[in-house]
């Protein structure tokens, strides 16, 4: 099941979040991904990320901004009806990419264990999130500012680099189901 919720944060909090992560002082890290699946057109791409929380790290809280993100994470958790545990939360930043017309980012699942994934779109952009079942596309979700997409894992999905916007900012949260 894929659930789409618009306007999940009040406008002020949504605007402050975008303002925070686009400041010159906000730290982003760069990662390179290349995963080949024969059934999908994919390409090597770079993505910026900022880890907020990762339970597998020796220090799970990975940002000095945790106190800002924690209430947002808790509000997202409150939308679930099941007992869950925060496993990971991070920000992803995709840039407009010259290969955006010919491929997708790597198709993946967020965790091998039973989980709920949440993608929160921080800005309006293009670069849909695409969901797959049995290697067939089942749904596309457009990045709309202040939209949250919730889905049960393991559901294969991928993002796409924006073609018409400069950036695509998302907050990706993974909750393990107990």
C-alpha positions in Angstrom: 0.0 0.0 0.0 1.2 3.5 -0.9 -0.3 6.3 1.0 0.1 10.0 0.0 -0.5 12.8 2.4 -0.3 16.4 1.5 0.4 19.4 3.8 1.6 17.2 6.6 3.5 20.0 8.3 2.3 23.5 9.0 3.5 26.0 6.3 5.8 27.7 8.8 7.7 24.5 9.8 7.9 23.4 6.2 9.4 26.7 5.1 11.9 26.8 8.0 13.0 23.3 7.1 13.8 24.2 3.5 15.5 27.4 4.7 17.7 25.4 7.1 18.9 22.8 4.6 19.7 25.4 1.9 21.9 27.6 4.1 25.6 27.7 3.3 26.4 26.4 6.8 24.4 23.2 6.4 26.6 20.2 5.8 26.0 17.8 2.9 28.1 14.7 2.0 28.5 13.4 -1.5 28.0 9.8 -2.5 28.3 8.1 -5.9 25.9 5.3 -6.8 26.0 2.8 -9.7 23.8 -0.2 -9.6 22.9 -2.1 -12.7 19.6 -4.0 -13.1 19.1 -5.3 -16.6 15.4 -4.5 -16.7 15.9 -0.7 -15.9 17.8 2.0 -17.6 20.2 3.3 -15.0 23.3 5.5 -14.8 26.0 6.4 -12.5 24.9 9.4 -10.4 26.0 11.5 -7.5 23.8 12.4 -4.6 24.3 14.6 -1.6 23.0 13.3 1.8 22.8 14.4 5.4 22.3 11.7 8.0 20.0 12.6 10.8 19.8 9.3 12.6 21.1 5.7 11.9 20.7 3.0 14.5 23.5 1.0 13.0 26.1 3.8 13.7 28.1 3.8 16.9 26.6 7.3 17.5 23.0 7.0 16.0 22.3 10.7 16.2 24.4 12.1 13.3 23.6 15.7 13.1 23.8 18.8 15.3 20.2 19.6 14.0 18.6 16.6 15.6 16.4 18.7 17.9 14.9 20.4 14.9 14.2 17.1 13.0 13.1 15.0 16.0 9.6 16.6 16.3 9.1 16.1 12.6 10.1 12.5 12.8 7.8 12.0 15.7 4.9 13.6 13.8 5.5 11.2 11.0 5.7 8.2 13.3 2.3 9.2 14.8 0.7 8.7 11.4 1.4 4.9 11.6 -1.0 2.5 13.3 1.7 -0.1 14.1 4.4 -0.4 16.7 7.6 0.9 15.0 11.2 1.7 15.8 13.2 4.4 14.1 15.9 2.8 12.1 17.2 5.5 9.8 16.4 9.1 8.8 18.4 11.1 6.2 18.1 13.9 3.8 18.8 13.4 0.1 19.6 16.1 -2.4 19.5 15.3 -6.1 20.6 17.9 -8.7 19.5 18.5 -12.2 21.5 15.9 -14.2 22.3 15.8 -17.9 21.3 12.1 -18.0 17.9 12.6 -16.4 16.1 12.0 -19.7 17.6 8.5 -20.2 17.5 6.7 -16.9 16.5 6.4 -13.2 18.5 6.3 -10.0 19.0 2.8 -8.7 15.9 0.8 -7.9 16.1 -0.5 -4.4 14.4 -1.3 -1.1 15.2 0.6 2.0 15.7 -2.3 4.4 15.5 -6.1 4.2 13.5 -6.3 7.5 9.8 -5.6 7.7 9.5 -1.8 7.7 7.6 1.3 6.8 9.3 3.9 4.6 8.4 7.5 4.4 9.5 10.0 1.8 8.9 13.6 2.7 9.3 16.1 -0.2 10.9 19.3 1.1 10.5 21.3 -2.1 8.4 21.4 -5.3 10.4 19.6 -8.0 10.2 17.0 -10.7 12.0 13.7 -10.6 9.2 11.4 -9.6 9.5 8.5 -7.1 8.6 5.4 -9.0 7.3 2.2 -7.4 7.6 -1.3 -8.8 6.0 -4.7 -8.2 7.2 -7.8 -10.0 9.5 -5.5 -12.0 6.6 -3.6 -13.4 6.0 0.1 -12.6 2.9 0.4 -10.4 2.8 4.1 -9.4 4.7 7.4 -9.7 4.6 10.1 -7.1 5.5 13.7 -8.0 7.7 15.7 -5.5 5.3 18.3 -4.1 6.5 20.5 -1.2 5.1 19.2 2.1 4.0 15.9 0.7 4.6 12.6 2.6 4.6 9.2 0.9 4.3 6.2 3.2 4.7 2.6 2.0 5.3 -0.9 3.4 8.7 -2.4 2.8 10.0 -4.2 1.0 8.6 -2.3 -2.0 11.1 -1.6 -4.8 11.3 2.0 -5.7 13.6 4.7 -7.2 14.0 8.4 -7.5 14.8 10.4 -10.5 16.9 13.5 -10.9 15.0 16.7 -11.7 14.9 17.8 -15.3 13.1 21.1 -14.9 14.1 22.1 -11.4 17.6 22.7 -10.0 17.2 20.5 -6.9 15.1 17.8 -5.4 15.2 17.7 -1.6 13.6 14.8 0.4 13.7 13.4 3.9 13.8 9.6 3.9 12.7 7.8 7.1 12.7 4.1 7.7 10.7 2.6 10.6 11.2 -1.0 11.5 7.9 -2.8 12.4 8.1 -4.7 15.6 
